[in-house]
């Protein structure tokens, strides 16, 4: 998607990293570039607004479920393995 207008930050870059922006997982300098882009580009601003609304809806509807402790332990164990550089065991399940 693009509005057809030239921008300092390309529409494809904004849309490729939209969830990083929404989740506040990017440097402030990149956030500023995205905010400037949204001011200039109504199609990207519309997409941002839609994704933000979906994210809020999912949080409201699904954000209160408790995560089973065994699942939490498996996920945290996998994260620790990845951080340490060790290969994670593959037992046919994504979190095995």
Buried (B, 14 or more C-beta within 10 A) or exposed (E): EBBEEEBEBEBEBBBEBBEBBBEEEBEEEBBEBBEEBBEBBEBBBEBBEEBEEEEEEEEEEEEEEEEEEEEEEBEEEBEEEEEEEEEEEEEEEEEE
